[in-house]
């Protein structure tokens, strides 16, 4: 068995951490049961929102039974659905910027523009996010 030094360090580190982390895993599990989230959310709330909001917004898009009056045109809510998709995409763009540590370049500029536009739509339509 020929293990690299960093693999041995990983194994040596894993077992003591396993026993130390068990109390936190139990604590976080109880928090999720009673609060719906655990303390780790606060460590990166933006990342958690980037992860869950696209699913929530797209669920609303697929299952909503109406739309705000200003988006209701020609007996259709297509414009509202497009707006919801832009909002969902903004959270995905934000996640991609964070995950890839993008701070410059064409990809960053494209994602930043998409995020900024979508987040502004989110703010403008915040009180309309209900069914």
C-alpha positions in Angstrom: 0.0 0.0 0.0 1.7 3.1 -1.3 0.0 6.2 0.0 1.0 9.7 -0.8 1.9 11.9 2.3 -1.2 14.1 1.8 -3.5 11.1 1.7 -2.0 9.8 5.0 -2.6 13.3 6.5 -6.2 13.2 5.3 -6.7 9.8 7.0 -5.0 10.9 10.2 -7.1 14.1 10.3 -10.4 12.4 9.4 -10.8 10.1 12.4 -10.3 12.6 15.3 -12.5 15.2 13.4 -15.2 12.5 13.0 -15.7 12.3 16.7 -15.4 16.0 17.3 -17.9 16.9 14.5 -20.6 14.4 15.6 -21.9 16.7 18.3 -22.2 19.5 15.6 -23.9 17.2 13.2 -26.5 16.3 15.8 -26.9 19.9 16.8 -27.4 21.0 13.2 -29.8 18.2 12.5 -32.0 19.3 15.4 -31.9 22.9 14.2 -33.0 21.8 10.7 -35.9 19.8 12.2 -37.1 22.7 14.4 -36.1 25.8 12.5 -35.9 24.5 8.9 -32.2 25.6 8.6 -29.1 25.3 10.7 -26.4 27.7 11.9 -24.2 27.0 8.9 -26.7 29.0 6.8 -25.3 32.2 8.4 -21.8 31.4 7.2 -22.8 32.0 3.6 -26.4 33.1 3.4 -25.9 34.4 -0.1 -24.7 31.0 -1.3 -27.7 29.2 0.3 -30.1 31.7 -1.4 -28.3 31.2 -4.7 -28.8 27.5 -4.2 -32.5 27.4 -3.3 -34.0 30.4 -5.0 -33.9 29.2 -8.6 -35.8 26.1 -7.6 -38.4 28.1 -5.7 -38.8 30.7 -8.4 -39.1 28.0 -11.2 -41.6 26.1 -9.1 -43.7 29.2 -8.8 -43.3 29.8 -12.6 -44.6 26.3 -13.4 -47.3 26.1 -10.8 -48.7 29.6 -10.3 -52.3 30.2 -11.1 -52.0 33.8 -12.0 -49.7 36.8 -12.3 -49.5 40.5 -11.3 -51.9 42.6 -13.3 -49.2 44.6 -15.0 -47.8 41.4 -16.5 -51.2 40.1 -17.7 -51.4 40.8 -21.4 -53.4 39.2 -24.2 -55.0 36.8 -21.7 -51.6 35.4 -20.9 -48.9 35.5 -18.2 -46.0 34.9 -20.5 -44.2 38.1 -19.6 -44.5 37.2 -15.9 -43.0 33.8 -16.6 -40.2 35.4 -18.5 -39.6 37.7 -15.5 -39.5 34.8 -13.1 -37.0 33.0 -15.3 -34.7 36.0 -15.4 -34.9 36.2 -11.6 -34.0 32.5 -11.3 -31.2 32.9 -13.8 -29.9 35.8 -11.7 -29.4 33.6 -8.7 -27.7 31.0 -10.8 -25.4 33.6 -12.3 -24.6 34.8 -8.7 -23.8 31.2 -7.7 -21.6 30.8 -10.8 -19.7 34.0 -10.1 -19.1 32.8 -6.5 -18.2 29.2 -7.3 -15.7 30.1 -10.0 -14.3 33.1 -8.2 -14.9 35.4 -11.2 -14.0 39.0 -10.7 -13.1 40.1 -14.2 -13.3 39.1 -17.9 -16.0 38.6 -20.4 -17.7 35.8 -18.6 -17.8 37.8 -15.4 -19.2 40.8 -17.2 -22.0 38.7 -18.8 -22.9 37.0 -15.6 -22.7 40.2 -13.6 -25.1 42.0 -16.0 -27.5 39.1 -15.8 -27.3 39.0 -12.1 -27.8 42.8 -11.7 -30.8 42.8 -14.1 -32.4 39.8 -12.4 -31.9 41.0 -8.9 -33.5 44.4 -9.8 -36.5 42.5 -11.1 -36.5 40.5 -7.9 -36.6 43.8 -5.9 -39.2 45.4 -8.1 -41.5 42.3 -7.9 -40.8 41.1 -4.4 -44.3 41.7 -3.2 -45.7 39.8 -6.2 -43.9 36.6 -5.3 -47.0 34.8 -4.1 -49.7 32.7 -5.6 
